[in-house]
Amino acid sequence: MKFSDIDNDRISAALQKYSDTVYRICFIYLGNRPEVDDVFQEVFLKLLQKKISFTSTGHEKAWLIRVTINQCKDVVKGFWWKRIDLLENVELPEHDPDERDVLMVVLSLPQKYKDVIYLYYYQEYTVPQMGQLLKRSENTIYSQLHRARELMRQKLEGKGHEGTF
Amino acid sequence: MKERFKLALDRIEADEALVSKTEARLINELAQGQYSRTKLMNGRIYEMRKFAIAACMVLLLMGGGFAYATPTSYLSVDINPSVELGINALGQVISVEALNADGEDILSGIGITGMKVKEAVGIIVDAAADKGYLNNDGSSVVSLTAATDDKEKADQLTKDAEEGTEAALAENEIPAEVSQATISKARRDAAIEAGISPGKMNLIQKLWEATENDGVAATEDDFDEILEFANGKFGESDKTYAESNVKDIMKAIKATRKDAKLDAANTNDSEKDDVNEPSKGKANAPGQQLKSGTDDVDDQDSTLPNGKIKKNAPNKADEEEQE
């Protein structure tokens, strides 16, 4: 890849546009763990190196979300990851306690449900769109969403919230 | 509650230090122009790898050197570039061999020894995509062929290789068929000796069975004949079968079997055109095992008989703009 293809402006523009999106996905999977830095950097490297011509910003964003989710999953699949307690030492910016509870509940979900929760509730993708993005059948997405929602409800009620998610 | 989640997550922001560190690294690495995937291993991951290497050295000293340095199985990746990986008992790639000129082309500049199979195959497929060996129209085929006499190992190997392939294809947004097969080590050795990729040789054998042998499975004795066939001209082209693209060989196999509606049971949406063919014969029925003489392991050719073919759908969820 020639340097002329990737100039400093493109790098800054990509970072400015997507830093928070990528970081939030990393946070959901990895909390404040130092692995976030590696995934974060790698995702941007991939984005800037790819020769895909994105048809729209939505297309680019969906690509980025998918790559970030996959990178995070590769980390949490690792053998030593199982011993890590994600909720320990999570630092949150100033949140009101209710918001904090919701975030902690999302962090505590089994890894396999995090993507559907993020895509559905945060990015507001539809189920068919999620199916395309995650390469799963719509039925699978529906049942994962259902289970994730149920888990969220239970955990939130445990924290004394009205858990309609 | 949903709103609360959105608000809460909105408050999580990438910290400045990380962003500027990333920016510096991107400028640095992309400006160098000598990008290799191995460079992606930075910081912690690299440290972990150093640790892994150190651990392996200890193993080596303790007499585990045999397990580390001897390939217990092989995996050939065929697109048209053909590449073979030698894999040790620990599931690490310990040798990489280009099996044709295109294979040499994609291997130049990438270092994958020491990696896990999934990672290594991902990098190979990624390099093939970067160098234009995979078509964007979904017509390409990536064939993964494990050569081992251990069934469990074969399953793990093809699974890892498939995961790596699918991830690389998704990342490049290239729809392609991914097919898998397992052959015995003896057949792999024979193909290598003949100078043909074992994966491709396996497909050529399927084609030979379908076109020259009335759909009857080949035996050990047929090998010379199949080899002759492999080195014969492929249809109108000036290439031999052995020099042809995997996708063309697969297409020829499908076209031949189509007559006998052998694929019907295996079809998925990638092969819709086969579905409505009238049923004619039973040779080469799905699930049929190859007879390979003295081979220790049954050939589990999942490529065609079992129809374990997948197709990456192009991503349509991407269309919507949301920011």
Interface residues (C-beta under 8 A of the other chain):
Chain A: M1 K2 F3 I6 N8 I11 S12 L15 S19 D20 V22 Y23 R24 F27 I28 P34 E35 V36 D37 D38 F40 Q41 E42 F44 L45 K46 L48 Q49 K50 K51 I52 F54 T55 S56 T57 G58 H59 E60 K61 A62 W63 R66 V67 N70 L92 P93 E94 H95 D98 E99 R100 V102 L103 V106 Y121 Y122 Q123 E124 Y125 P128 Q129 M130 G131 Q132 L133 K135 L156 H161 E162 G163 T164 F165
Chain B: M1 K2 R4 F5 K6 L7 A8 L9 R11 I12 E13 A14 D15 L18 V19 K21 T22 E23 R25 L26 I27 E29 L30 A31 G33 Y35 L40 N42 G43 R44 I45 D130 E166 A167 A170 E171 N172 E173 N312 A313 N315 K316 A317 D318 E319 E320 E321 Q322 E323
